[in-house]
Amino acid sequence: MVEIEPTATRKELLRAINHIRTAYGLGHVHGARALREMALAHSEDMLRHQYFAHTSPTGSTMAYRVERSGFVHGYSWHAGEVLAWGVGTRARAKATAAAWLKSSPHRAILLSATYHWVGIGRNCGRFLGYSHACVWTADFVFRW
């Protein structure tokens, strides 16, 4: 069973991300509905098909998903994606943001001054042998 998390949980991660960005002298990223829907769908797909990767078993990549979201239609753009999963306290927003900050590739995306938009998804359910795990997807986008 896949359980879609409430909006408040995703907003909590957005606040945690922006708190970190502020601490490093960066501007906030803003939520975008199309990116949120895309991120939610990717987290749900990972739970449903029991994988943890930026590219789905069917070959869907982050770039493909961003293009299909419609958010970048008519723009030049680039994007970055960060993923996380955990159980218990490790599934919480602040713990997830802190873990990303400790990982070089995730930190580079989180602290990139380039990004202005983000879509956040978190879905929970049985995952990789854990009865109640939560999987996060955050897609950061710059378009011009």
C-alpha positions as CSV (number, residue, x, y, z in Angstrom):
1,M,0.0,0.0,0.0
2,V,1.3,3.5,-0.9
3,E,0.2,6.3,1.4
4,I,0.5,9.8,0.0
5,E,1.7,12.2,2.7
6,P,-0.2,15.3,3.6
7,T,0.7,18.7,2.2
8,A,1.9,19.9,5.7
9,T,4.7,17.3,5.6
10,R,6.0,18.5,2.2
11,K,5.8,22.1,3.3
12,E,7.9,21.1,6.4
13,L,10.7,19.9,4.1
14,L,10.4,23.1,2.0
15,R,10.8,25.2,5.2
16,A,13.8,23.0,6.2
17,I,15.4,23.4,2.8
18,N,14.9,27.2,2.8
19,H,16.2,27.4,6.4
20,I,19.4,25.8,5.3
21,R,19.7,27.9,2.2
22,T,19.2,31.1,4.3
23,A,21.9,29.9,6.7
24,Y,24.3,29.8,3.7
25,G,23.2,33.2,2.3
26,L,21.1,31.8,-0.5
27,G,17.6,32.8,-1.6
28,H,14.6,30.6,-1.1
29,V,13.3,28.1,-3.6
30,H,9.6,28.2,-4.2
31,G,7.2,25.3,-4.6
32,A,5.7,24.7,-8.0
33,R,2.6,22.6,-8.4
34,A,3.7,20.8,-11.6
35,L,7.0,19.9,-10.1
36,R,5.3,18.7,-6.9
37,E,3.0,16.4,-8.8
38,M,6.0,15.1,-10.7
39,A,7.9,14.4,-7.5
40,L,4.9,12.8,-5.8
41,A,4.5,10.5,-8.8
42,H,8.1,9.5,-8.7
43,S,8.1,8.7,-5.0
44,E,4.9,6.7,-5.4
45,D,6.5,4.8,-8.4
46,M,9.5,3.9,-6.3
47,L,7.4,2.5,-3.5
48,R,5.0,0.7,-5.8
49,H,7.9,-0.9,-7.8
50,Q,10.4,-1.3,-5.0
51,Y,13.4,0.6,-6.4
52,F,15.4,3.6,-5.3
53,A,16.8,5.5,-8.2
54,H,16.6,8.6,-10.4
55,T,15.8,6.5,-13.4
56,S,12.8,4.2,-13.2
57,P,12.9,0.5,-14.3
58,T,10.9,1.6,-17.4
59,G,13.6,4.2,-18.2
60,S,11.9,7.4,-17.1
61,T,14.6,9.9,-16.2
62,M,14.4,13.1,-14.1
63,A,14.8,15.1,-17.3
64,Y,12.0,13.3,-19.0
65,R,9.7,13.8,-16.0
66,V,10.6,17.5,-15.9
67,E,9.8,18.0,-19.6
68,R,6.5,16.1,-19.2
69,S,5.5,18.2,-16.2
70,G,4.9,21.1,-18.5
71,F,6.7,23.4,-16.1
72,V,9.6,24.1,-18.5
73,H,7.6,24.4,-21.7
74,G,8.9,27.3,-23.7
75,Y,11.9,27.8,-21.5
76,S,15.6,26.8,-21.4
77,W,16.2,25.0,-18.1
78,H,18.3,22.7,-16.0
79,A,17.3,20.7,-13.0
80,G,18.6,18.5,-10.1
81,E,17.0,15.8,-8.2
82,V,17.6,14.5,-4.6
83,L,16.1,11.4,-3.2
84,A,15.9,10.0,0.3
85,W,14.1,7.2,2.2
86,G,13.9,6.3,5.8
87,V,11.9,4.9,8.6
88,G,11.0,6.5,12.0
89,T,12.8,9.7,12.7
90,R,14.9,9.3,9.6
91,A,11.8,9.8,7.5
92,R,11.1,13.3,8.9
93,A,11.7,16.5,7.0
94,K,14.5,18.0,9.1
95,A,16.4,14.7,9.2
96,T,16.1,14.3,5.4
97,A,17.3,17.9,4.8
98,A,20.2,17.4,7.2
99,A,21.2,14.1,5.5
100,W,21.2,15.8,2.1
101,L,23.4,18.5,3.5
102,K,26.0,15.9,4.6
103,S,26.2,14.3,1.1
104,S,28.3,16.1,-1.4
105,P,26.1,15.5,-4.5
106,H,22.9,16.3,-2.6
107,R,24.5,19.3,-0.9
108,A,25.6,20.7,-4.3
109,I,21.9,20.7,-5.5
110,L,20.5,21.9,-2.2
111,L,23.0,24.8,-2.0
112,S,22.9,25.8,-5.6
113,A,22.2,29.5,-6.0
114,T,20.9,28.7,-9.5
115,Y,17.6,26.9,-8.5
116,H,14.5,29.0,-7.8
117,W,11.8,26.3,-8.0
118,V,11.2,22.9,-6.3
119,G,8.7,20.2,-6.3
120,I,8.6,17.9,-3.2
121,G,7.0,14.5,-2.9
122,R,6.9,12.1,0.0
123,N,5.0,8.8,0.0
124,C,5.0,6.1,2.7
125,G,4.3,2.4,2.7
126,R,6.1,-0.9,2.6
127,F,9.5,-0.4,1.0
128,L,12.5,-2.7,0.7
129,G,11.3,-4.9,3.5
130,Y,10.3,-2.1,5.9
131,S,6.6,-1.9,6.8
132,H,6.4,1.8,7.1
133,A,9.1,3.6,5.2
134,C,8.9,7.0,3.6
135,V,10.4,7.9,0.2
136,W,11.2,11.6,-0.6
137,T,11.8,13.2,-4.0
138,A,12.8,16.8,-4.4
139,D,13.2,18.2,-7.9
140,F,14.9,21.6,-8.2
141,V,14.6,23.6,-11.4
142,F,16.0,26.8,-12.9
143,R,14.3,28.0,-16.1
144,W,15.0,31.1,-18.2
